[in-house]
Amino acid sequence: MTYSATVTRDTADVSCFGDTWGIFVAGLPRVQGTFSGLHTIGGDSAAGAGMSGLVSIAFYAGATCVASGMAYVSSGVEAAVNDAVRVSGSFVSTGPWSIS
């Protein structure tokens, strides 16, 4: 399974007439990203996560958890006669995440 996760913030332009530089305020942070990999025999929690509503996600590098929190997931399964069954999807956080 591979994944990517990015911490982002919305910004709002609050520049006024007479400002010589753009002025922005930061919004609330969120984590969003994608995942993909092989579908496991007997089912895969990543494949059905998109139908579950809010889910708990944890990403690991070896035995170390590098990011975890609650998220909404969209996922899908792709199958072909000449390839393994694959699962992929995207997620967006809701609430605080632990990132190390």
Backbone torsions as a table, in degrees:
resi	resn	phi	psi	omega
1	MET	NA	132.6	173.6
2	THR	-114.8	154.6	179.0
3	TYR	-149.9	158.9	170.1
4	SER	-134.9	143.5	178.8
5	ALA	-142.5	137.2	-178.9
6	THR	-131.2	134.9	173.3
7	VAL	-92.9	123.0	-178.6
8	THR	-128.6	165.0	173.8
9	ARG	-139.2	141.6	169.7
10	ASP	-74.0	154.4	172.6
11	THR	-130.3	151.6	176.9
12	ALA	-121.6	131.7	179.2
13	ASP	-78.0	117.8	178.7
14	VAL	-117.0	24.6	178.3
15	SER	-62.9	145.6	-179.7
16	CYS	-120.5	162.1	174.4
17	PHE	-56.2	135.2	-180.0
18	GLY	97.3	-18.9	176.0
19	ASP	-66.5	141.0	178.7
20	THR	-99.8	-7.3	175.4
21	TRP	-135.2	153.5	175.3
22	GLY	-67.4	140.8	179.1
23	ILE	-122.5	128.8	-176.4
24	PHE	-129.7	150.2	170.6
25	VAL	-114.6	145.8	-177.9
26	ALA	-89.9	142.0	175.2
27	GLY	-90.9	-159.6	-177.3
28	LEU	-82.3	145.1	179.6
29	PRO	-75.7	156.9	173.5
30	ARG	-150.9	158.1	175.3
31	VAL	-111.4	133.5	175.1
32	GLN	-144.1	154.9	-178.6
33	GLY	-179.8	-165.2	-177.3
34	THR	-134.8	163.5	174.7
35	PHE	-147.5	154.9	176.4
36	SER	-160.1	155.0	178.3
37	GLY	172.4	-172.8	179.7
38	LEU	-80.7	141.0	175.8
39	HIS	-74.8	132.7	-178.7
40	THR	-87.1	151.8	179.2
41	ILE	-66.0	136.7	179.4
42	GLY	87.5	9.5	177.2
43	GLY	108.8	161.0	-177.8
44	ASP	-145.7	127.3	-178.0
45	SER	-63.1	-28.5	178.4
46	ALA	-67.3	-34.4	-178.3
47	ALA	-68.5	-38.6	-177.4
48	GLY	-95.0	-2.5	-175.5
49	ALA	-61.5	-33.3	-178.9
50	GLY	-65.3	-19.7	179.8
51	MET	-95.8	-1.1	-172.8
52	SER	-97.5	-3.0	-175.1
53	GLY	75.5	-128.8	-178.2
54	LEU	-77.7	128.4	-179.0
55	VAL	-130.6	158.6	174.2
56	SER	-92.4	129.4	-178.9
57	ILE	-120.4	140.1	172.6
58	ALA	-138.4	129.7	177.4
59	PHE	-107.4	135.4	-176.7
60	TYR	-120.6	145.1	167.2
61	ALA	-115.7	101.7	-171.5
62	GLY	67.9	-127.2	179.7
63	ALA	-94.3	1.9	-174.8
64	THR	-100.9	124.8	175.7
65	CYS	-75.6	122.4	-177.5
66	VAL	-103.0	-19.7	178.1
67	ALA	-161.0	139.9	177.4
68	SER	-156.3	151.9	177.8
69	GLY	167.7	-174.1	179.7
70	MET	-92.5	144.2	-177.4
71	ALA	-154.6	159.9	168.2
72	TYR	-97.3	135.3	-172.6
73	VAL	-120.9	140.0	167.8
74	SER	-116.9	129.4	-176.2
75	SER	-143.5	164.3	179.0
76	GLY	-153.6	165.9	179.7
77	VAL	-123.6	137.7	178.0
78	GLU	-123.1	130.7	-179.6
79	ALA	-134.3	140.8	176.5
80	ALA	-139.6	154.2	-179.4
81	VAL	-60.3	-34.9	-174.2
82	ASN	-103.4	22.1	-178.5
83	ASP	-151.4	165.1	175.4
84	ALA	-70.8	157.8	176.3
85	VAL	-76.1	129.8	-176.0
86	ARG	-120.2	149.4	176.3
87	VAL	-121.1	144.1	177.5
88	SER	-151.3	163.3	179.2
89	GLY	-179.4	-174.7	178.0
90	SER	-137.2	163.5	-179.4
91	PHE	-146.7	157.5	172.2
92	VAL	-139.8	134.3	-175.0
93	SER	-70.9	158.6	168.8
94	THR	-140.4	119.6	-175.3
95	GLY	88.3	180.0	-175.8
96	PRO	-71.2	150.0	175.8
97	TRP	-121.3	151.6	172.8
98	SER	-98.3	120.8	-178.4
99	ILE	-127.3	127.2	178.7
100	SER	-122.0	NA	NA
